[in-house]
Amino acid sequence: MKRVAKKADILPDAASAPDHDLDCRRCGRLARFLDRVRGEHPDYWCAPVPPFGPRGSPLLIVGLAPGMHGANATGRAFTGDHAGILLYETLHAFGFASAPASVSRDDGLALVGCRISNAVKCLPPDNRPLPAEVAACSPFLAADLASLPAGAAIVALGRVAHETVLRALGLPLRAHPFAHGARHALPGGRLTMFDSFHCSRYNTNTGRLTRDMFRAVFRDVTAHLGRGSVES
């Protein structure tokens, strides 16, 4: 899949802080790695992957980073890899997605009242971004967080996402320890963060994260958002 999106397509409000930059090369290691992967897979997206879904939605899901043959290939968060299977199935079951599977950027799937982003927008080697790379990408996530309405929910998929959200908001990590199923009422009373283990292949194949465990998190989220019982 070739890169066809333009910045104007991705930034819904040019007057607001940018939540993504297709041309970003501020992290030298990641930029060089993407150049190498692009040479090996010329049809892959191989660029920073933009958030997906309406900006300012009442639910923001934050993952770690694009997967090599998933979002890095397709250009859409959690699309084309194993991690997206459980995520999109669950979003559809709770009324946040128009279809239960995300196949490509042009498959017609839409998110409803939901947005998906990552702590790091570029593919990292071995799926392990360095702390400096997470920090360099944090302002983009901070822009998304600033656009959330009062009462919004954040689902952090994994410890890195959890801690990146807290740092982007300028909050202490010790006051909000990560734990699957945990709920954190963040200072200021505007936002609530819900923790989940990442829906990675490793976590789902080993049983560390089950379908029921993941759905339990989203039951809490929908109750918080006052959506009632919408699970299918």
N, C-alpha and C positions, 0 to 999 in steps of 0.2 A: 504494500500500500504506500503510495507516494504522498509526500507532504503537499497538501493543497490549501490548508487553512492559513489565513492571514491574521495578523495581530488584531485588525479591526473586527474580525469575526469572533475573537476570543474575549476581548475586553468589552463587556456590555455597556460600561459607562466610562468614557474616556476621561472624565473629570475626577474619577476616583483613583486611589492608589493602584498600581498594577499588581495583579495577582499571578502574573506569569510573563515570561519573555522568551519568545521562540528563538531569539538570537543570543541568549545568555551564554557566555563562556567564562564566567567569573571564577569557576572552579577548574583550574588547569587539568587536573587529573581526570575529571569527568569529561571535559571537552575532548581530551586526547583519546579517551576510551571510546567515546561516541564516534569519533572520526574513524577509529579502527573498525568498529562494528559496522559502520556504514559501508566501509570498503568490502567487508565480508557479506553484508546483506543490503545491497543497494536499494531494494524495494521496501526496506523497513523505514519507519518514521524517523528514528535515530535523531531526536531533538528533544528539548524539554517538553514534557507532556502536560498540556493544560488541564486545569480542573474541568470537570464535567458536570453539567446541571446548572440550573438558574442560580446566579449569584444572589446572596441574601436569602436563600431558602432557610426554613426553620430547622433543617437538619443538615449538618455538615459531617461527612465521614472523612477521616484522615488516615491514610495508609502510610507506608514507609517510602517506597520508591517504585518506579516502573520496573516491570520484569523484562528480562532479555527478549523472550519470544512472546510476551504479552503486550503491555502498553507501549513498550519501546518499539514494537513491530507495528501495532495498529494505530497508535496515536491517541487512544482513549484509555482512561484509567481503568485498570482491572478488566481489560478486554483482551481475550485471546490466550489467557493463561488459567491455570488451575485455581488460583485464588479468587478469580472472578466468578467461578461457578456457584459457590455457596453465597457469595455476596449478592449477586443479582437475583438469584432465586429467592433469597430472603427479602430483598427490597421489593420484589414483585409481590410476594406473599403479604407484605404489610402495606401495600398500596403506594410505595414510593417509586416504582418503576413500571413502565407500560408493558414490559415483557420479562420473562424469567431468565433470559440468556442474552448476554451481550457478545456479539460475534464480530462486528466491525464498526467503524465510525459511521458508515452509511446504512446501517441495518434498520433505521427508523426508531430504535429504542429511545424513549424519553424518560427523564427523571421528573418526578412530581413532588415538589416541596422538599427536594433533596439535592445535595451537591457532593461530589467526591473530589478530594484533593490528596496530595501526598506531601510528606515532610520534605522530601527531595524530589524535584521535578525531572531529574536526569537519571538515566540508568547508571548505577554504580557497579564497579567490578565485584563479582561474587555477591551481589545484592547487599553490600555492606558500605554505606556511605560513612565517611570520616566525620567526626564531630565538627570540624571546621566547615565541611560541606553542608551539613545540616544547618549550621548557623548562617552561612551565606545565603541559603535559600529561605530562611525563616521570614524575611520581610514579605515575601509573596504570600505565605500562609497568614501572616499578620493582617494583610489587606483583606483576605477572605474573612478572617475572624471579626474584623472591624465592621464588616458589612452585615453581620448576623443580626436579626431582630431580637428584641427583648424576649426572653423565654425560650430561646433557641437551644437545641441539643447538639452536642458534639459527640460523635462516636470515635474514640481513638483505638485503632487497630494495632495493638502492640505497645510495648514500653517506649520505643523511640518516638512513635507518634504522640503518645501521651506526654512525654517530657518536652517534645517540641512545641506542642500547644501551650503548655505552661510557660515555657521560656518566651514564646512569642507574645504572651499576655503579660509578661513580667511578673509571674507568680512563682513562689518558692516551691521546689520539688518536694521538700520534706513534708509540707502541709497536705500534699495530695499524692500519696503513694499509689503506684499502679497495682491493680489486682483485677483479674477477670471478674466481670459482673459488678465492679464497684461503681458508685455514683458519686460525683463530686459537684456540689453546689459551689460555683466559683465566686470569689469575692466580687461585690458589686451587685449581685442578685440578678444579673441579666442572662448568664449562661450556665448550663449544666453539662458536665462531661461524663460520659459513660465509657467504661473500659471494656475491651474484649481482647482476647488473644487474637493474633492475626490469623486470617482465614487462609493461610499458606498451605501448600501441599503437605509439608512436614507435619504441621499441627493437626490437619484433618485426617491424614493417613495414620498417625500414631494415636489418635483419639484424645489428644490434648484438648482439641476443640471439636465438639460434636455439633451436629445440626441443632439439637435441642438446646445446647448451651448458647449457641449463637442466637437462636430465636428468642431465648429468654431475655437477652440484652435488648432486643428490639421490642419486646413486649413492654419493657420498662420505658423505652424511649417513646413509644406511641402513647403510653399512659401519661407520661410527662407532657407530651405535646397536646394532650386532650383529644386524640383522634378516635378514641373508643376502640372497640374490638374489630379490627379490620383484617386480621390474619386469615389467609386462605390455605 
